[in-house]
Amino acid sequence: MHNLSVLEGRKHLYVESGCSYLIRHIPSHDQKRQDEYQRLRADVFVKAMGWRIPVDSQGRERDRYDIEQERYHVNIYGVYGQAGQTELLLGGLRLLTLQSWQDSMLANEFVSMFPAPILRALFWQDAQKYIEITRFCVRRGRWYPALGQQRFSCITARDLTYAAAYAVAFQTRRTLAVAVVDPQYMKIMQRSEFAFHSLCVAPNATLVIIDLMGTIRRIRAAGDEARAQRMLAMGFSYA
């Protein structure tokens, strides 16, 4: 088990095209930022994408992994546009640094979606080689806010959200990520040079394994060094 103390409470400033972005670790006790991220999840997954998952009376999409973060080895990150003293949430994600497959969303919430033999073969592998990426969401559209003098790129925010995943993976010496993605995001991964393979395709979701450094190599080979640098913005690398 690896110590994440280097990442806890960490924030990283990234400046591009005159705009300042912050990548923030959101600890469980920061209720204001936790709530804001969970409301963004409700807007993206429930309102925009039509997922049939609960939203509470405060407009938050939250579950046991949010409530019991320490038990499930959860880290939550948000990416913000910094406008003076104001921080505008642009995107976020929830990462599980798996200690065993029994604590993963894949083995619990998603287990009925995929054939048992495929999952059994995956679960024979060492879970501690993986991070599980869940609840990845970014503001819809190209810019946020859509109007106004200072606008933040949602594409930049997307790449910086992945930077948090890379930081956690590097710090814990993990090389792979597992995720369940919907058809729309599957198309984004295919055209965005992700190095991944699909373990199984369900009617509305695909189980994928992402080669983290392979993805960076493919992005660089495609000539998009700026994007590779964003995704490595938190400055971690394998020793």
GUTI-634650 format. One record per residue: residue number from 1; residue in three letters; x, y, z of N, C-alpha, C in turn. Coordinates in steps of 0.1 Angstrom, whole numbers, plus 5000, padded with zeros to 4 digits. Example, Ala and Ser with C-alpha at 12.3 -4.5 7.8 and 13.67 -1.06 7.14 Angstrom:
BEGIN
[site 1,'ALA',[5132,4943,5078],[5123,4955,5078],[5132,4967,5078]]
[site 2,'SER',[5128,4978,5071],[5137,4989,5071],[5129,5000,5079]]
This chain:
BEGIN
[site 1,'MET',[5009,4988,5000],[5000,5000,5000],[5009,5012,5000]]
[site 2,'HIS',[5006,5022,4991],[5015,5033,4990],[5008,5046,4996]]
[site 3,'ASN',[5017,5054,5002],[5012,5066,5009],[5009,5077,4999]]
[site 4,'LEU',[4997,5083,5000],[4994,5094,4991],[4996,5108,4998]]
[site 5,'SER',[5003,5108,5008],[5004,5121,5016],[5010,5132,5007]]
[site 6,'VAL',[5018,5129,4997],[5024,5139,4988],[5013,5146,4981]]
[site 7,'LEU',[5002,5138,4977],[4991,5144,4969],[4980,5150,4977]]
[site 8,'GLU',[4978,5146,4990],[4967,5151,4998],[4969,5166,5000]]
[site 9,'GLY',[4959,5174,4998],[4959,5188,5000],[4967,5196,4990]]
[site 10,'ARG',[4971,5189,4979],[4980,5195,4969],[4971,5203,4959]]
[site 11,'LYS',[4977,5214,4955],[4971,5221,4943],[4982,5225,4934]]
[site 12,'HIS',[4979,5226,4921],[4989,5229,4911],[4983,5239,4902]]
[site 13,'LEU',[4991,5250,4900],[4987,5261,4891],[4992,5258,4877]]
[site 14,'TYR',[4984,5260,4867],[4988,5258,4853],[4982,5270,4845]]
[site 15,'VAL',[4991,5276,4837],[4987,5288,4830],[4988,5285,4815]]
[site 16,'GLU',[4978,5288,4807],[4978,5286,4793],[4970,5297,4786]]
[site 17,'SER',[4975,5303,4776],[4969,5314,4769],[4963,5325,4778]]
[site 18,'GLY',[4971,5328,4788],[4968,5339,4797],[4957,5336,4807]]
[site 19,'CYS',[4953,5323,4808],[4943,5319,4818],[4949,5309,4828]]
[site 20,'SER',[4945,5311,4840],[4951,5303,4851],[4941,5292,4855]]
[site 21,'TYR',[4946,5280,4856],[4938,5268,4860],[4945,5263,4873]]
[site 22,'LEU',[4936,5258,4882],[4941,5251,4894],[4936,5236,4894]]
[site 23,'ILE',[4945,5227,4896],[4942,5213,4899],[4942,5212,4914]]
[site 24,'ARG',[4931,5208,4920],[4930,5207,4934],[4926,5193,4939]]
[site 25,'HIS',[4934,5188,4948],[4929,5176,4956],[4917,5181,4965]]
[site 26,'ILE',[4906,5174,4965],[4894,5179,4973],[4893,5168,4984]]
[site 27,'PRO',[4898,5172,4996],[4897,5162,5007],[4882,5160,5012]]
[site 28,'SER',[4880,5150,5019],[4866,5146,5023],[4860,5157,5032]]
[site 29,'HIS',[4868,5164,5039],[4863,5174,5049],[4860,5187,5042]]
[site 30,'ASP',[4863,5189,5029],[4860,5201,5022],[4846,5200,5016]]
[site 31,'GLN',[4836,5201,5024],[4823,5198,5020],[4818,5207,5009]]
[site 32,'LYS',[4822,5220,5009],[4817,5229,4999],[4822,5225,4985]]
[site 33,'ARG',[4835,5221,4984],[4840,5217,4971],[4835,5203,4967]]
[site 34,'GLN',[4833,5194,4977],[4827,5181,4974],[4813,5182,4969]]
[site 35,'ASP',[4805,5191,4975],[4792,5193,4970],[4791,5199,4956]]
[site 36,'GLU',[4800,5208,4953],[4801,5214,4940],[4804,5204,4929]]
[site 37,'TYR',[4813,5195,4932],[4817,5185,4923],[4806,5175,4921]]
[site 38,'GLN',[4799,5171,4932],[4788,5162,4931],[4776,5168,4923]]
[site 39,'ARG',[4774,5181,4924],[4763,5188,4916],[4767,5188,4901]]
[site 40,'LEU',[4780,5190,4898],[4784,5189,4884],[4782,5175,4879]]
[site 41,'ARG',[4785,5165,4887],[4782,5151,4883],[4767,5149,4880]]
[site 42,'ALA',[4758,5155,4888],[4744,5154,4885],[4740,5161,4872]]
[site 43,'ASP',[4746,5172,4870],[4743,5180,4857],[4748,5172,4845]]
[site 44,'VAL',[4760,5166,4846],[4765,5159,4834],[4759,5145,4832]]
[site 45,'PHE',[4759,5137,4843],[4755,5123,4841],[4740,5121,4841]]
[site 46,'VAL',[4733,5128,4850],[4719,5126,4851],[4711,5135,4842]]
[site 47,'LYS',[4713,5148,4842],[4705,5157,4834],[4709,5157,4819]]
[site 48,'ALA',[4722,5157,4816],[4726,5157,4802],[4727,5144,4796]]
[site 49,'MET',[4731,5133,4803],[4733,5120,4797],[4722,5110,4800]]
[site 50,'GLY',[4714,5114,4810],[4702,5105,4813],[4705,5093,4821]]
[site 51,'TRP',[4716,5093,4828],[4719,5081,4837],[4708,5080,4847]]
[site 52,'ARG',[4704,5068,4850],[4694,5065,4861],[4701,5062,4874]]
[site 53,'ILE',[4706,5073,4880],[4713,5072,4893],[4707,5083,4902]]
[site 54,'PRO',[4707,5080,4915],[4700,5090,4924],[4707,5103,4925]]
[site 55,'VAL',[4699,5114,4926],[4703,5127,4929],[4696,5131,4942]]
[site 56,'ASP',[4703,5136,4952],[4696,5139,4965],[4689,5153,4965]]
[site 57,'SER',[4683,5156,4976],[4675,5169,4977],[4684,5181,4975]]
[site 58,'GLN',[4697,5180,4976],[4706,5192,4974],[4712,5192,4960]]
[site 59,'GLY',[4707,5183,4951],[4711,5183,4938],[4725,5176,4936]]
[site 60,'ARG',[4729,5168,4945],[4742,5161,4944],[4740,5146,4940]]
[site 61,'GLU',[4749,5142,4931],[4750,5128,4927],[4761,5122,4936]]
[site 62,'ARG',[4758,5115,4946],[4768,5109,4955],[4764,5095,4959]]
[site 63,'ASP',[4774,5088,4963],[4772,5074,4967],[4782,5070,4978]]
[site 64,'ARG',[4782,5057,4981],[4790,5053,4993],[4805,5055,4991]]
[site 65,'TYR',[4810,5056,4979],[4824,5059,4977],[4828,5074,4981]]
[site 66,'ASP',[4818,5082,4980],[4820,5096,4984],[4820,5097,4999]]
[site 67,'ILE',[4810,5089,5005],[4808,5090,5020],[4819,5083,5027]]
[site 68,'GLU',[4824,5072,5022],[4835,5063,5029],[4848,5064,5021]]
[site 69,'GLN',[4853,5076,5019],[4865,5077,5010],[4877,5070,5015]]
[site 70,'GLU',[4879,5070,5028],[4891,5064,5034],[4890,5049,5032]]
[site 71,'ARG',[4879,5043,5035],[4877,5029,5033],[4880,5024,5019]]
[site 72,'TYR',[4876,5031,5009],[4878,5027,4995],[4890,5033,4988]]
[site 73,'HIS',[4899,5040,4996],[4911,5046,4991],[4908,5055,4979]]
[site 74,'VAL',[4899,5064,4982],[4894,5074,4972],[4901,5087,4972]]
[site 75,'ASN',[4904,5092,4961],[4909,5106,4959],[4901,5113,4949]]
[site 76,'ILE',[4896,5125,4953],[4888,5133,4944],[4896,5146,4940]]
[site 77,'TYR',[4896,5149,4927],[4903,5161,4922],[4893,5170,4914]]
[site 78,'GLY',[4895,5183,4915],[4888,5192,4907],[4897,5201,4899]]
[site 79,'VAL',[4893,5205,4887],[4901,5215,4880],[4892,5228,4879]]
[site 80,'TYR',[4899,5239,4882],[4892,5252,4884],[4898,5262,4875]]
[site 81,'GLY',[4890,5271,4870],[4895,5283,4863],[4896,5294,4874]]
[site 82,'GLN',[4907,5300,4874],[4909,5311,4885],[4907,5324,4879]]
[site 83,'ALA',[4897,5331,4883],[4894,5345,4879],[4894,5354,4891]]
[site 84,'GLY',[4906,5361,4893],[4908,5369,4905],[4907,5360,4917]]
[site 85,'GLN',[4898,5363,4927],[4897,5355,4939],[4886,5344,4937]]
[site 86,'THR',[4880,5343,4925],[4870,5333,4922],[4876,5321,4915]]
[site 87,'GLU',[4871,5309,4920],[4875,5297,4913],[4862,5290,4907]]
[site 88,'LEU',[4862,5288,4894],[4851,5282,4887],[4854,5267,4884]]
[site 89,'LEU',[4846,5258,4889],[4848,5244,4887],[4846,5241,4873]]
[site 90,'LEU',[4856,5235,4866],[4855,5231,4852],[4853,5216,4850]]
[site 91,'GLY',[4859,5208,4859],[4858,5194,4858],[4863,5187,4870]]
[site 92,'GLY',[4862,5174,4871],[4866,5166,4882],[4866,5152,4879]]
[site 93,'LEU',[4872,5144,4888],[4872,5129,4887],[4874,5123,4901]]
[site 94,'ARG',[4870,5111,4902],[4872,5103,4914],[4880,5091,4911]]
[site 95,'LEU',[4891,5089,4919],[4900,5078,4916],[4900,5069,4928]]
[site 96,'LEU',[4900,5056,4925],[4901,5045,4935],[4915,5039,4933]]
[site 97,'THR',[4924,5040,4943],[4937,5033,4942],[4934,5019,4948]]
[site 98,'LEU',[4931,5010,4939],[4926,4997,4943],[4936,4990,4952]]
[site 99,'GLN',[4932,4984,4963],[4939,4975,4971],[4935,4961,4968]]
[site 100,'SER',[4922,4959,4964],[4917,4946,4960],[4905,4949,4951]]
[site 101,'TRP',[4902,4940,4942],[4891,4941,4933],[4878,4942,4940]]
[site 102,'GLN',[4877,4936,4952],[4864,4936,4960],[4859,4950,4963]]
[site 103,'ASP',[4868,4960,4964],[4865,4973,4967],[4862,4982,4955]]
[site 104,'SER',[4863,4976,4943],[4861,4984,4931],[4847,4986,4927]]
[site 105,'MET',[4843,4996,4920],[4830,4998,4915],[4827,4987,4905]]
[site 106,'LEU',[4837,4983,4897],[4836,4972,4887],[4831,4959,4893]]
[site 107,'ALA',[4836,4956,4905],[4832,4943,4911],[4819,4944,4919]]
[site 108,'ASN',[4813,4956,4920],[4801,4958,4927],[4790,4964,4919]]
[site 109,'GLU',[4791,4978,4917],[4780,4984,4909],[4779,4980,4895]]
[site 110,'PHE',[4790,4976,4888],[4790,4973,4874],[4791,4958,4871]]
[site 111,'VAL',[4791,4950,4881],[4794,4936,4879],[4784,4929,4870]]
[site 112,'SER',[4771,4933,4871],[4761,4926,4863],[4761,4931,4848]]
[site 113,'MET',[4769,4941,4845],[4769,4946,4831],[4778,4937,4822]]
[site 114,'PHE',[4787,4930,4827],[4797,4923,4819],[4798,4908,4822]]
[site 115,'PRO',[4801,4900,4812],[4802,4885,4814],[4811,4881,4826]]
[site 116,'ALA',[4807,4872,4834],[4815,4867,4845],[4829,4862,4841]]
[site 117,'PRO',[4830,4854,4830],[4844,4849,4827],[4854,4860,4824]]
[site 118,'ILE',[4849,4871,4818],[4858,4882,4815],[4862,4889,4828]]
[site 119,'LEU',[4853,4891,4837],[4856,4897,4850],[4865,4888,4858]]
[site 120,'ARG',[4863,4875,4858],[4871,4866,4866],[4886,4867,4861]]
[site 121,'ALA',[4887,4867,4848],[4901,4868,4842],[4908,4881,4846]]
[site 122,'LEU',[4901,4892,4846],[4906,4905,4851],[4910,4904,4866]]
[site 123,'PHE',[4900,4899,4874],[4902,4899,4888],[4913,4889,4893]]
[site 124,'TRP',[4919,4881,4884],[4930,4873,4887],[4943,4882,4887]]
[site 125,'GLN',[4942,4893,4880],[4954,4902,4880],[4955,4910,4893]]
[site 126,'ASP',[4967,4915,4895],[4970,4923,4907],[4963,4936,4907]]
[site 127,'ALA',[4953,4938,4916],[4945,4950,4916],[4954,4963,4918]]
[site 128,'GLN',[4965,4961,4925],[4974,4972,4929],[4982,4977,4918]]
[site 129,'LYS',[4981,4972,4906],[4987,4977,4894],[4977,4988,4887]]
[site 130,'TYR',[4965,4989,4893],[4955,4997,4886],[4950,5008,4895]]
[site 131,'ILE',[4946,5019,4888],[4937,5029,4894],[4923,5027,4887]]
[site 132,'GLU',[4913,5029,4894],[4899,5029,4888],[4895,5043,4886]]
[site 133,'ILE',[4892,5047,4874],[4887,5061,4871],[4872,5061,4871]]
[site 134,'THR',[4866,5069,4880],[4851,5070,4880],[4847,5084,4881]]
[site 135,'ARG',[4835,5086,4877],[4828,5099,4878],[4837,5111,4872]]
[site 136,'PHE',[4843,5108,4860],[4851,5118,4853],[4841,5127,4845]]
[site 137,'CYS',[4841,5140,4848],[4832,5149,4841],[4838,5162,4839]]
[site 138,'VAL',[4835,5169,4828],[4839,5182,4825],[4827,5190,4820]]
[site 139,'ARG',[4828,5203,4822],[4817,5212,4817],[4815,5209,4802]]
[site 140,'ARG',[4803,5209,4798],[4800,5207,4784],[4803,5220,4776]]
[site 141,'GLY',[4806,5218,4763],[4809,5229,4754],[4824,5231,4753]]
[site 142,'ARG',[4828,5241,4745],[4842,5244,4743],[4847,5254,4754]]
[site 143,'TRP',[4839,5263,4758],[4843,5273,4768],[4834,5274,4780]]
[site 144,'TYR',[4840,5278,4791],[4832,5280,4803],[4837,5293,4810]]
[site 145,'PRO',[4829,5302,4814],[4815,5303,4809],[4814,5306,4794]]
[site 146,'ALA',[4803,5304,4788],[4802,5305,4774],[4803,5320,4769]]
[site 147,'LEU',[4799,5329,4778],[4800,5343,4775],[4809,5350,4786]]
[site 148,'GLY',[4814,5362,4783],[4822,5369,4793],[4836,5371,4787]]
[site 149,'GLN',[4843,5381,4793],[4856,5384,4789],[4867,5373,4791]]
[site 150,'GLN',[4866,5367,4803],[4875,5357,4806],[4868,5343,4806]]
[site 151,'ARG',[4872,5335,4796],[4866,5322,4794],[4877,5311,4795]]
[site 152,'PHE',[4874,5300,4800],[4883,5289,4802],[4880,5278,4793]]
[site 153,'SER',[4891,5272,4787],[4889,5261,4777],[4885,5248,4784]]
[site 154,'CYS',[4874,5242,4780],[4870,5229,4786],[4879,5218,4781]]
[site 155,'ILE',[4885,5220,4769],[4895,5210,4764],[4907,5210,4773]]
[site 156,'THR',[4912,5221,4777],[4923,5222,4786],[4920,5216,4799]]
[site 157,'ALA',[4908,5219,4804],[4903,5214,4817],[4902,5199,4817]]
[site 158,'ARG',[4898,5193,4805],[4897,5179,4804],[4911,5172,4806]]
[site 159,'ASP',[4921,5178,4799],[4934,5172,4800],[4940,5174,4814]]
[site 160,'LEU',[4937,5185,4820],[4943,5187,4834],[4936,5178,4844]]
[site 161,'THR',[4923,5175,4841],[4916,5165,4850],[4924,5152,4849]]
[site 162,'TYR',[4928,5148,4837],[4936,5135,4836],[4950,5137,4843]]
[site 163,'ALA',[4955,5149,4844],[4968,5151,4851],[4967,5146,4865]]
[site 164,'ALA',[4955,5148,4871],[4954,5143,4885],[4955,5127,4885]]
[site 165,'ALA',[4949,5121,4875],[4949,5106,4875],[4964,5102,4873]]
[site 166,'TYR',[4971,5109,4864],[4985,5105,4862],[4993,5107,4875]]
[site 167,'ALA',[4991,5118,4882],[4998,5120,4895],[4996,5109,4905]]
[site 168,'VAL',[4984,5105,4907],[4981,5094,4916],[4987,5081,4911]]
[site 169,'ALA',[4986,5078,4898],[4992,5066,4893],[5007,5066,4895]]
[site 170,'PHE',[5013,5077,4892],[5028,5077,4893],[5032,5076,4908]]
[site 171,'GLN',[5025,5083,4917],[5028,5083,4931],[5027,5069,4937]]
[site 172,'THR',[5017,5061,4932],[5015,5048,4937],[5021,5037,4929]]
[site 173,'ARG',[5029,5040,4919],[5036,5031,4910],[5026,5022,4902]]
[site 174,'ARG',[5015,5028,4897],[5006,5020,4889],[5007,5024,4874]]
[site 175,'THR',[5005,5015,4866],[5007,5018,4852],[4995,5017,4843]]
[site 176,'LEU',[4984,5012,4849],[4971,5009,4842],[4960,5016,4849]]
[site 177,'ALA',[4949,5019,4841],[4937,5024,4846],[4926,5015,4841]]
[site 178,'VAL',[4916,5013,4849],[4904,5006,4845],[4892,5015,4846]]
[site 179,'ALA',[4883,5015,4836],[4872,5024,4836],[4860,5018,4828]]
[site 180,'VAL',[4848,5022,4831],[4836,5018,4823],[4832,5031,4816]]
[site 181,'VAL',[4832,5031,4803],[4829,5043,4796],[4816,5041,4787]]
[site 182,'ASP',[4809,5052,4785],[4797,5052,4776],[4801,5053,4762]]
[site 183,'PRO',[4792,5051,4752],[4796,5051,4738],[4801,5064,4733]]
[site 184,'GLN',[4796,5075,4739],[4801,5088,4734],[4815,5090,4738]]
[site 185,'TYR',[4819,5087,4751],[4832,5089,4755],[4842,5079,4748]]
[site 186,'MET',[4837,5067,4745],[4845,5058,4738],[4850,5064,4724]]
[site 187,'LYS',[4841,5071,4718],[4845,5078,4705],[4856,5088,4708]]
[site 188,'ILE',[4855,5095,4719],[4865,5106,4723],[4878,5099,4725]]
[site 189,'MET',[4878,5088,4732],[4891,5080,4735],[4897,5076,4722]]
[site 190,'GLN',[4889,5071,4712],[4894,5066,4700],[4901,5077,4691]]
[site 191,'ARG',[4895,5088,4691],[4901,5099,4683],[4911,5107,4691]]
[site 192,'SER',[4913,5105,4704],[4922,5113,4712],[4935,5105,4715]]
[site 193,'GLU',[4938,5095,4708],[4951,5087,4709],[4953,5080,4722]]
[site 194,'PHE',[4942,5076,4729],[4944,5068,4741],[4949,5054,4737]]
[site 195,'ALA',[4958,5049,4745],[4963,5035,4743],[4955,5027,4752]]
[site 196,'PHE',[4945,5019,4747],[4936,5011,4755],[4932,4999,4747]]
[site 197,'HIS',[4926,4989,4755],[4920,4979,4748],[4906,4976,4755]]
[site 198,'SER',[4897,4972,4748],[4883,4969,4753],[4882,4955,4757]]
[site 199,'LEU',[4879,4953,4770],[4877,4939,4774],[4863,4934,4771]]
[site 200,'CYS',[4853,4943,4771],[4840,4938,4768],[4831,4951,4764]]
[site 201,'VAL',[4822,4949,4755],[4813,4959,4751],[4799,4955,4755]]
[site 202,'ALA',[4793,4963,4763],[4779,4961,4768],[4770,4970,4759]]
[site 203,'PRO',[4757,4969,4760],[4748,4978,4752],[4751,4993,4754]]
[site 204,'ASN',[4753,4997,4766],[4755,5012,4768],[4769,5015,4775]]
[site 205,'ALA',[4778,5006,4775],[4791,5008,4782],[4801,4999,4777]]
[site 206,'THR',[4814,5003,4778],[4825,4994,4774],[4835,4994,4786]]
[site 207,'LEU',[4840,4982,4789],[4850,4981,4799],[4863,4982,4793]]
[site 208,'VAL',[4871,4992,4797],[4884,4994,4790],[4896,4994,4800]]
[site 209,'ILE',[4907,4990,4796],[4920,4991,4803],[4929,5001,4796]]
[site 210,'ILE',[4933,5011,4803],[4941,5022,4797],[4956,5020,4801]]
[site 211,'ASP',[4965,5020,4791],[4979,5020,4793],[4983,5035,4794]]
[site 212,'LEU',[4986,5039,4807],[4988,5053,4809],[5000,5059,4802]]
[site 213,'MET',[5012,5053,4803],[5023,5058,4796],[5022,5056,4781]]
[site 214,'GLY',[5016,5045,4777],[5014,5042,4763],[5005,5053,4757]]
[site 215,'THR',[4996,5058,4764],[4988,5070,4759],[4996,5082,4757]]
[site 216,'ILE',[5005,5085,4767],[5013,5097,4765],[5022,5095,4752]]
[site 217,'ARG',[5028,5083,4751],[5036,5081,4739],[5028,5083,4726]]
[site 218,'ARG',[5016,5078,4726],[5008,5079,4713],[5005,5094,4711]]
[site 219,'ILE',[5001,5101,4721],[4998,5115,4719],[5010,5123,4714]]
[site 220,'ARG',[5022,5120,4719],[5034,5126,4714],[5037,5122,4700]]
[site 221,'ALA',[5035,5110,4697],[5038,5105,4683],[5029,5112,4673]]
[site 222,'ALA',[5017,5115,4678],[5007,5122,4669],[5010,5137,4668]]
[site 223,'GLY',[5021,5142,4675],[5025,5156,4674],[5018,5166,4683]]
[site 224,'ASP',[5011,5160,4693],[5004,5169,4702],[5011,5170,4716]]
[site 225,'GLU',[5023,5176,4716],[5031,5177,4728],[5024,5186,4738]]
[site 226,'ALA',[5017,5196,4734],[5010,5205,4744],[5000,5197,4752]]
[site 227,'ARG',[4993,5188,4746],[4983,5180,4753],[4990,5170,4763]]
[site 228,'ALA',[5001,5164,4758],[5009,5155,4767],[5014,5163,4779]]
[site 229,'GLN',[5019,5175,4777],[5024,5183,4788],[5012,5186,4798]]
[site 230,'ARG',[5000,5189,4793],[4989,5191,4802],[4986,5179,4811]]
[site 231,'MET',[4986,5167,4805],[4983,5155,4812],[4994,5151,4822]]
[site 232,'LEU',[5006,5157,4820],[5016,5154,4830],[5019,5167,4838]]
[site 233,'ALA',[5009,5176,4839],[5011,5189,4845],[5015,5189,4860]]
[site 234,'MET',[5012,5179,4867],[5014,5178,4881],[5029,5174,4884]]
[site 235,'GLY',[5036,5171,4874],[5051,5169,4875],[5056,5156,4880]]
[site 236,'PHE',[5047,5146,4881],[5052,5133,4886],[5057,5124,4874]]
[site 237,'SER',[5066,5116,4876],[5071,5106,4866],[5076,5094,4873]]
[site 238,'TYR',[5076,5083,4866],[5081,5070,4872],[5096,5071,4874]]
[site 239,'ALA',[5101,5067,4885],[5116,5067,4888],[5122,5055,4880]]
